[in-house]
């Protein structure tokens, strides 16, 4: 019971995790929680080491690639990276809890307040997200 409470405290906006348990991804990925909805889904964005060409060629996607500097996240980044905020990924909170309890997801750290504020400003203004997404996950 106590460990469930601790896991729930970790599952909050701005916290960064590492997991290799994602559909269609064959390696571990860092991801950042951005919000949750009333149906117990958690929304997050992936961290990438580089921006792929498909995204670079689309300004509306490219503008939502937020640099995360190694100097600010020395405890887990090996080089400057990018938070890919153009695509919101959702996972059931229970699934994330289970990944954490089974040690298939690991808490790493949290975003700096300045990075989190910048991200929220950008996604709240972006035409890529619906009004419902903005009011639910980015409020």
TALINPE-V602384 format. One record per residue. OMEGA is omega as a letter, one per 20 degrees, with the letter a starting at -180 (none if undefined). NEAR is the number of other ideal C-beta (glycine too) atoms within 8 Angstrom. D_LAST is the distance of its C-alpha to the last C-alpha in whole Angstrom. Layout:
omega->OMEGA near->NEAR d_last->D_LAST
omega->OMEGA near->NEAR d_last->D_LAST
This chain:
omega->a near->4 d_last->29
omega->a near->5 d_last->29
omega->r near->7 d_last->28
omega->r near->9 d_last->25
omega->r near->8 d_last->24
omega->r near->8 d_last->24
omega->r near->11 d_last->22
omega->r near->8 d_last->19
omega->r near->7 d_last->19
omega->a near->9 d_last->19
omega->a near->13 d_last->16
omega->a near->7 d_last->13
omega->r near->7 d_last->11
omega->r near->9 d_last->13
omega->a near->13 d_last->16
omega->a near->15 d_last->19
omega->r near->13 d_last->21
omega->r near->12 d_last->24
omega->r near->12 d_last->26
omega->a near->9 d_last->28
omega->r near->6 d_last->28
omega->r near->7 d_last->26
omega->r near->3 d_last->27
omega->r near->3 d_last->29
omega->a near->7 d_last->29
omega->a near->2 d_last->32
omega->r near->5 d_last->31
omega->r near->6 d_last->29
omega->r near->11 d_last->25
omega->r near->12 d_last->23
omega->a near->13 d_last->19
omega->r near->13 d_last->16
omega->r near->14 d_last->13
omega->r near->14 d_last->10
omega->r near->11 d_last->8
omega->a near->10 d_last->10
omega->a near->10 d_last->10
omega->r near->4 d_last->13
omega->r near->4 d_last->16
omega->r near->9 d_last->16
omega->r near->10 d_last->15
omega->r near->13 d_last->13
omega->a near->14 d_last->12
omega->r near->12 d_last->14
omega->r near->13 d_last->16
omega->r near->11 d_last->19
omega->r near->14 d_last->21
omega->r near->10 d_last->24
omega->r near->6 d_last->27
omega->r near->5 d_last->28
omega->a near->9 d_last->27
omega->a near->7 d_last->29
omega->r near->5 d_last->31
omega->a near->7 d_last->29
omega->r near->12 d_last->26
omega->a near->8 d_last->28
omega->r near->6 d_last->29
omega->a near->8 d_last->26
omega->a near->5 d_last->24
omega->r near->10 d_last->21
omega->a near->11 d_last->21
omega->a near->11 d_last->23
omega->a near->8 d_last->20
omega->r near->13 d_last->17
omega->a near->14 d_last->20
omega->r near->11 d_last->19
omega->r near->7 d_last->22
omega->a near->13 d_last->22
omega->r near->8 d_last->25
omega->a near->10 d_last->28
omega->r near->5 d_last->29
omega->a near->8 d_last->25
omega->a near->11 d_last->25
omega->a near->7 d_last->29
omega->r near->5 d_last->29
omega->r near->9 d_last->28
omega->r near->10 d_last->28
omega->r near->3 d_last->31
omega->r near->6 d_last->30
omega->a near->7 d_last->28
omega->a near->12 d_last->25
omega->r near->12 d_last->22
omega->a near->13 d_last->19
omega->a near->13 d_last->19
omega->a near->13 d_last->15
omega->a near->10 d_last->17
omega->r near->7 d_last->17
omega->r near->10 d_last->14
omega->a near->9 d_last->16
omega->r near->8 d_last->16
omega->r near->9 d_last->18
omega->a near->8 d_last->19
omega->r near->11 d_last->18
omega->r near->7 d_last->22
omega->r near->8 d_last->23
omega->r near->12 d_last->21
omega->a near->12 d_last->23
omega->r near->9 d_last->26
omega->r near->11 d_last->26
omega->a near->15 d_last->25
omega->r near->9 d_last->28
omega->a near->6 d_last->31
omega->r near->6 d_last->30
omega->r near->9 d_last->29
omega->a near->11 d_last->26
omega->r near->8 d_last->26
omega->r near->9 d_last->23
omega->a near->9 d_last->24
omega->r near->8 d_last->22
omega->r near->6 d_last->18
omega->r near->11 d_last->17
omega->r near->7 d_last->18
omega->a near->6 d_last->15
omega->r near->6 d_last->17
omega->a near->12 d_last->16
omega->r near->11 d_last->12
omega->r near->8 d_last->12
omega->a near->9 d_last->14
omega->a near->14 d_last->12
omega->r near->10 d_last->8
omega->a near->8 d_last->10
omega->a near->12 d_last->12
omega->r near->13 d_last->10
omega->r near->8 d_last->8
omega->a near->5 d_last->12
omega->r near->12 d_last->13
omega->a near->4 d_last->15
omega->a near->7 d_last->16
omega->r near->9 d_last->13
omega->r near->5 d_last->13
omega->r near->5 d_last->10
omega->r near->6 d_last->10
omega->a near->11 d_last->9
omega->a near->12 d_last->6
omega->a near->7 d_last->5
omega->a near->11 d_last->6
omega->a near->11 d_last->6
omega->a near->12 d_last->4
omega->none near->6 d_last->0
